[in-house]
């Protein structure tokens, strides 16, 4: 997966350079989304592999991992077409990959992952990824599911790839610092509360758009508070992190998520009950950019550098 992330990083950098040189005409939200399949997802899978070192991945996960790069390239290709059937067919390759991971996540649940938070996190992250892929296909086909229009459709795909897939894996990583060895009870309880909010928040926020503005505000504030809490745990864990590069990356991730989540909270309050403080376009550019690069990318890189197998995996 590390090789795939490097290849994806070069491809994404080429897209950005092409956009700046007016060779391509990708919207920034499209580039943000593409950063997920090309870089964030393989980094997340690499982090999972390092944390679970010594445990053979289930067959479905091994198959999905082998499909990642072709699926990501098909996803990339879909954005060279206008929203249409051909674009959706190409994007369906990413849906196939994500669906295999979602099935693997369900198998983890059936095999007992629901019994503890540490094991449940990757299972639900895989499922969130498939939900995001479904919204991607809808976006590339030009559909308006549940009467939502663009850019909300593609933004929902972005939401599930970053907040749904990436953030829970970061919560799982920092949790290893507080549950073993010799955990402090208060920190462990705090971690469980924060990680549960990070894990359930993306689904609650997505569902809230279908319920009512009050619930949307509540869900957004729960997710924002949980990720700010996660940033605090990052900072508390720094003293246990070895390596200057890992410390710098995790510190950047912590400061970035505080900024992006405060912005998200302001947006939610502005949506209801007050007048908007931050428009949707500004949210996509500011919150999305800081969340993607400052929080998710730096966080995954930092925790991947520190990831070592635990003596008793899944004790959380």
C-alpha positions in Angstrom: 0.0 0.0 0.0 2.9 2.4 0.6 3.9 2.0 -3.0 0.4 2.8 -4.1 0.3 5.9 -2.0 3.5 7.1 -3.5 2.2 6.5 -7.0 -1.0 8.2 -6.1 0.8 11.2 -4.7 2.8 11.7 -7.9 -0.4 11.4 -10.0 -2.3 13.8 -7.8 0.6 16.3 -7.9 0.4 16.0 -11.7 -3.2 16.9 -11.6 -2.6 19.9 -9.5 0.2 21.1 -11.7 -1.9 20.6 -14.8 -4.7 22.6 -13.2 -2.4 25.4 -12.3 -1.1 25.4 -15.8 -4.6 25.5 -17.2 -4.1 22.0 -18.8 -7.0 20.6 -16.8 -10.1 22.2 -15.4 -10.8 20.3 -12.3 -12.8 22.0 -9.5 -11.0 22.1 -6.2 -13.6 19.8 -4.6 -12.9 17.3 -7.3 -9.1 17.4 -6.6 -9.9 17.1 -2.9 -11.9 14.0 -3.5 -9.3 12.4 -5.8 -6.7 12.9 -3.1 -8.6 10.2 -1.1 -8.5 7.2 -3.4 -5.0 8.1 -4.7 -3.3 8.8 -1.4 -5.5 8.7 1.8 -7.0 5.2 1.3 -3.7 3.4 0.6 -2.1 5.2 3.6 -5.0 4.1 5.8 -4.6 0.5 4.6 -0.9 0.7 5.3 -1.6 2.0 8.8 -4.0 -0.9 9.4 -1.5 -3.4 8.2 1.2 -2.0 10.5 -1.1 -2.0 13.5 -2.3 -5.5 12.8 1.2 -6.9 11.9 1.4 -10.6 12.7 -2.3 -11.1 11.8 -3.0 -12.3 8.3 -5.7 -10.1 6.6 -8.9 -12.0 5.7 -9.2 -13.1 2.1 -11.6 -10.3 1.0 -9.2 -7.7 2.4 -6.3 -9.2 0.5 -8.3 -9.2 -2.7 -9.4 -5.7 -2.2 -5.9 -4.5 -1.5 -4.7 -6.0 -4.8 -7.5 -4.1 -6.6 -6.7 -0.7 -5.1 -4.5 0.8 -7.7 -6.5 -0.2 -10.7 -9.7 0.9 -9.0 -8.1 4.3 -8.1 -7.0 4.8 -11.7 -10.5 4.1 -12.9 -11.8 6.5 -10.4 -9.4 9.1 -11.7 -10.3 8.4 -15.3 -14.0 9.0 -14.5 -13.3 12.7 -13.8 -12.0 13.2 -17.4 -15.7 12.8 -18.5 -18.6 15.0 -17.8 -21.2 13.5 -15.4 -22.6 10.6 -17.6 -22.9 6.9 -17.9 -19.3 6.4 -19.0 -18.0 8.4 -16.0 -20.2 6.4 -13.6 -19.0 3.1 -15.1 -15.4 4.1 -14.5 -16.2 5.2 -11.0 -17.9 1.9 -10.4 -14.5 0.3 -10.3 -13.8 2.3 -7.1 -17.2 1.2 -5.8 -16.3 -2.5 -6.4 -13.1 -2.1 -4.5 -14.8 -0.3 -1.6 -17.6 -2.8 -1.5 -15.2 -5.7 -1.0 -13.7 -3.8 1.9 -17.2 -3.1 3.3 -17.9 -6.9 3.1 -14.6 -7.5 4.9 -15.7 -5.0 7.5 -19.0 -6.8 8.0 -17.1 -10.1 8.4 -15.0 -8.4 11.1 -18.2 -7.4 12.8 -19.7 -11.0 12.6 -16.4 -12.4 14.0 -16.7 -10.2 17.1 -15.3 -6.8 16.2 -18.3 -5.1 17.7 -17.2 -6.3 21.2 -14.4 -3.7 21.5 -13.7 -0.3 20.1 -10.3 -1.0 18.7 -11.6 -3.8 16.5 -14.8 -2.0 15.5 -13.0 1.0 14.1 -11.6 -0.5 10.9 -14.8 -2.5 10.3 -16.9 0.7 10.3 -14.3 2.7 8.4 -14.5 0.1 5.6 -18.3 0.4 5.5 -18.1 4.2 5.4 -15.8 4.0 2.5 -18.3 2.1 0.5 -21.0 4.6 1.3 -18.8 7.3 0.0 -18.1 5.3 -3.2 -21.9 5.0 -3.8 -22.2 8.8 -3.6 -19.3 9.1 -5.9 -21.0 7.0 -8.6 -24.2 9.0 -8.1 -22.2 12.2 -8.6 -20.4 10.9 -11.7 -23.7 9.8 -13.3 -25.3 13.2 -12.5 -27.9 11.8 -10.2 -29.6 13.7 -7.4 -30.2 11.1 -4.7 -32.7 12.1 -2.0 -33.1 15.3 -4.0 -29.6 16.5 -3.1 -27.8 18.3 -5.9 -24.1 19.1 -6.7 -21.9 20.0 -5.0 -23.6 18.3 -2.0 -23.5 14.8 -3.7 -19.7 14.9 -4.3 -19.2 16.6 -0.9 -20.9 13.7 0.7 -18.5 11.3 -1.0 -15.6 13.5 0.3 -17.1 13.4 3.8 -17.2 9.6 4.0 -13.7 9.2 2.6 -12.0 11.6 5.0 -14.3 11.9 8.1 -15.7 8.3 7.7 -12.5 6.4 6.7 -9.5 8.5 7.7 -10.4 10.0 11.0 -11.5 6.8 12.8 -8.2 5.2 11.8 -6.4 8.1 13.4 -8.5 7.7 16.5 -7.5 4.0 16.7 -3.9 4.9 16.4 -3.8 7.4 19.2 -5.8 5.1 21.4 -2.9 2.7 21.5 -1.0 5.3 23.5 -3.7 5.4 26.2 -4.7 1.7 26.6 -1.4 0.0 26.8 0.9 -0.3 28.7 -0.2 0.8 32.1 -3.1 3.1 31.0 -4.3 6.0 33.1 -8.0 5.3 33.7 -9.2 8.9 33.1 -7.3 9.1 29.8 -8.6 5.8 28.7 -12.2 6.8 29.4 -11.7 10.1 27.6 -10.2 8.3 24.6 -13.2 5.9 24.4 -15.7 8.9 24.5 -13.8 10.8 21.8 -13.2 7.8 19.6 -16.9 6.8 19.8 -17.8 10.3 18.7 -15.3 10.2 15.8 -16.6 6.8 14.8 -20.3 7.5 14.9 -20.2 11.2 14.0 -19.9 10.9 10.2 -22.9 8.6 10.0 -25.0 10.8 12.4 -24.1 14.0 10.4 -25.1 12.4 7.1 -28.4 11.1 8.5 -29.1 14.5 10.1 -29.5 16.1 6.6 -32.5 13.8 6.2 -34.1 14.6 9.6 -34.2 18.3 10.6 -31.9 21.3 11.1 -31.8 20.9 14.8 -30.4 17.4 14.6 -28.0 18.5 11.9 -26.6 21.1 14.2 -26.3 18.6 17.1 -24.6 16.0 14.9 -22.2 18.6 13.5 -21.3 19.8 17.0 -20.8 16.2 18.2 -18.5 15.4 15.4 -16.6 18.7 15.7 -16.2 18.3 19.5 -15.1 14.7 19.1 -12.4 15.6 16.6 -11.2 18.6 18.7 -11.0 16.1 21.5 -9.0 13.8 19.2 -6.6 16.7 18.6 -6.1 17.1 22.4 -5.3 13.4 22.6 -2.8 13.8 19.8 -1.0 16.5 21.8 -1.1 14.4 25.0 0.3 11.4 23.2 3.3 13.4 21.7 5.5 12.6 24.7 5.1 8.9 23.9 5.9 9.3 20.2 9.4 8.6 19.1 11.0 10.4 16.2 11.0 14.1 15.4 9.3 13.6 12.0 6.4 11.7 13.6 6.0 14.3 16.3 6.0 17.2 13.8 3.4 15.5 11.6 1.1 14.6 14.5 1.4 18.1 15.9 0.4 19.6 12.5 -2.5 17.2 12.4 -3.7 18.2 15.9 -3.5 22.0 15.1 -5.2 21.5 11.7 -8.2 19.6 13.0 -8.8 22.2 15.7 -9.0 24.9 13.0 -11.1 22.8 10.6 -13.6 21.6 13.2 -14.1 25.1 14.8 -14.8 26.2 11.2 -17.3 23.3 10.8 -19.0 24.2 14.1 -19.3 27.8 13.0 -20.8 26.7 9.7 -23.3 24.4 11.5 -24.4 27.2 13.8 -24.7 29.6 10.8 -26.9 27.1 9.0 -29.2 26.9 12.0 -30.4 28.8 13.9 -28.5 31.9 12.7 -27.4 33.5 9.4 -24.6 31.6 7.7 -21.1 32.7 8.9 -19.3 30.6 6.2 -20.7 29.7 2.8 -20.6 26.2 1.4 -17.9 27.2 -1.1 -15.6 28.6 1.6 -16.2 25.5 3.7 -15.1 23.2 0.9 -12.0 25.3 0.3 -10.9 26.0 3.9 -12.3 23.2 6.0 -11.9 20.6 3.3 -8.3 21.6 2.4 -7.1 21.8 6.0 -8.9 18.6 7.0 -7.5 16.7 4.0 -3.9 17.7 4.1 -3.2 19.1 7.5 -5.2 16.6 9.6 -5.8 13.4 7.6 -2.6 13.3 5.5 -0.2 14.4 8.3 -2.0 12.3 10.8 -1.8 9.1 8.8 1.9 9.7 7.9 2.7 10.5 11.6 1.0 7.5 13.1 2.2 5.2 10.3 5.8 6.1 11.3 5.0 5.2 14.9 2.9 2.1 14.3 4.3 -1.0 16.0 2.5 -4.2 16.8 1.1 -4.5 20.3 1.7 -7.5 22.4 -2.0 -8.1 22.8 -3.9 -6.8 19.8 -7.5 -5.8 20.3 -7.3 -5.4 24.0 -9.3 -2.1 23.7 
